[in-house]
Structure formats: C-alpha cells, structure tokens
Amino acid sequence: MTEFAARVEQVSISGIREVFEAAGEDAINLGIGQPDFPTPEHARRGAIEAIEAERTDAYTSNKGTRSLREAIAAKYDRDYGLEIDPAEVIATSGGSEALHLALEAHVDPGEEVIFPDPGFVSYDALTHIAGGTPKPVGLRDDLTLDPATVEAAITDETAAFVVNSPANPTGAVQSEEDMREFARIADEHDVLCLSDEVYERIVFEGEHRSPLEFAESDNVVVVSACSKTYSMTGWRLGWVLGSNRRIERMLRVHQYAQACASAPAQYAAEAALTGPQEPVREMVSAFEERRDLVVDGLEDAGLEVPTPSGAFYVMPKVPEGWCDEVLERDVIVVPGDAFGANGEGYARLSYATGTAELKEALEIIDDATRAVR
Ligand SMILES: Cc1ncc(COP(=O)(O)O)c(C=O)c1O
C-alpha cells in the first residue's frame, strides 16, 4: 500500500489555525497576519489594464516578466543602493514559494537549517519538506536573533540559516551591526544566509538593512514580497534574489512546481513597485500609532512587552493560562509556542486591526490578565 512520505508526515497544519477554529464568530481577531488596508488603487489598476489588454492570458517567462523583474531590481537600487541584475530574480507565488525554492535548492536530506525560535512557522515545515533537519535557536531578551547564537549552532551539516527582520512573530528588527555579522558568518563559514525580508518596509525605528548589502560572497539569498508592504496577501506575489548559479537551481524547482507566478499578479506588483509609495507610508504610520496603543495597553495590564520596532506584531510575556482566559473572552491571540518551543510563556498579538477594536480588545485583555493573576 502506498504510504505517505515521511517528510510530509513530520509537518502539521499551523497551530494558528487551531486558535481561529476555537474562537466564536464575533471574536476580535488579533491573530491575523495580514494588513487590514486595501491594496493600493494603482496596483489593482495595473492588473485590470493588463487583463483588458489581453496581456495576462498566457504563461510569462518562468522567472516572471522582464518589466516586473526590472521594477524589483530598481527597488533594491532605490532602497539599498544595490545593483541587482533582473536575471537574478524569480517572481514567485508569494514569499512562501520563494522560501520553499530557496530551501529545496540548497538543503540535502539530513542537512541542518538554523532558524529563530520563536519564528515564522514555515521555516520548520519547509525544512522538513526539503528533507532537512530543523535547528531552532533561541532569541535575546529583546527578541532579536544574536549572530553569536547562530554561529555557535553551525556544524558541518549546516546548509543554511534563516534571518527574518522585521520578524514574525516578534516584531523585532535586527540592527545593522547584526546584519553585518550575519553576512560575515555566511562568508566565513560558507553557509547560506536566507534573509526573509517580507516586512522590510514596515519599520518604525531605525531602518531595515539587509545582509545582502554586506556579504562578500554570494552566500546571501533574499526573499521578499508585495504581500505585507502593499497589503497584497491575496495576490500571491513575491520574489527571490540570488546569484546566477543559485537562481538557476531555484528556477529548476519553480519551473516544475509553478511554471510562473500568476500573470495578473505580476502586473499588479509591477504597478505597486513603480507607482506612488504614499499608501505604504500611510499604512506604516497607522501601524506605528497602533503599536504604541497596544504596547501601552499591555503594559498597563501589567505585562512585560519587548517593544517591537517593525512588522505588526507584539509578543508580550504572559502568565500561565493567559491565552485561554483571553480566548474565552472572544479575543483571538496566538500562543507563543505555535512559533516554536521557546515561544512558551509568550503570546503573539497582531495589530492589523482597527483602533476601536484594539481598544476594546485591550480592555478585555486587562480583565483576563487580572483573572489569571
Ligand atoms: C516572516 C514571513 N515570511 C514569509 C511570509 C509569507 O508571505 P506571503 O504571503 O508573501 O507568502 C510570511 C507571512 O505571514 C511571514 O510572516
């Protein structure tokens, strides 16, 4: 009888979904990982015009349209002063597919992938799917990833380490100094640094820097997407950047699994990247105001909260039983251990929800916190 592949048997459906299913219909949802803003009008128009001009009926090139890859390359020049060859970009079905391509192309069975714990749920699952061995590593007290921890975890079996800044689930932003260290580690140990930068534009203090700016070898591969920056999670459009030889390997996976990213989404993404960036600035400033509101509210409730500098998540330390008390009062929060064993004792709250609902949720959280103390 055909058995299921062991790689897949090791992967379970995300713990986040279980929380959603347990909640009532009218619950306030602080579990959601997507902005609550509309996709900018000019991005939608980009897709509509391409559809009407009959430019979206056929496959595009496997890597994506030349004009989209030029727009992505221009973005790296604008944001980081990096010269990217559009040939070294693959447009993907969201950042998710980009992460999958990077791990499939670089991880052999039994090889190790180091990633932050708590960290985004896909790193563990995609490592298993690639046949690799997950090596989750803990964070500093401020919830950033210490390059020294990564360096100490590297063995002869290490295929890659993942850096994610700004981070899901913590909202933490790595310093420039850390990013320089990650680049040095990738160079010196000759291991791949997979930098997941899908929240790169959602930063409140300082600025996002990429290890790609500092590496001297081609050992950094960058993943990003339109999903969070332009509130385009439903469009499914991301990308992966890397040197020619790495892109060529990742393309082999992409070509057979996906052929190309959806053509209408590619046109929407090109318009998003080349058009006015004001909607991004407005969204980021709304997130910053909400961040302040939520951090103050949680501190007033007596919780210890590392202040997040980016993304739209906050990860307070919570007493035992707290998540259940909050969920019972119909506010959805995600227990920290859904993001790895070290997430135990924390909860992730997303503030991609309107201010009025956030205020109501904070009152309920205050009440729930009293109940467990
Ligand atoms: C850290 C991180 N990386 C990648 C992704 C995947 O994003 P996409 O929707 O573009 O596939 C997410 C989505 O939540 C994320 O939080």
The ligand as a Gaussian input file, in Angstrom:
#p B3LYP/6-31G(d) Opt

LIG

0 1
 C        8.075000      36.133000       8.092000
 C        7.205000      35.765000       6.946000
 N        7.778000      35.330000       5.816000
 C        7.055000      34.987000       4.739000
 C        5.673000      35.059000       4.764000
 C        4.915000      34.618000       3.550000
 O        4.301000      35.680000       2.924000
 P        3.463000      35.513000       1.583000
 O        2.053000      35.848000       1.956000
 O        4.067000      36.527000       0.649000
 O        3.609000      34.136000       1.085000
 C        5.017000      35.500000       5.921000
 C        3.541000      35.540000       6.006000
 O        2.936000      35.682000       7.036000
 C        5.805000      35.873000       7.045000
 O        5.248000      36.312000       8.180000

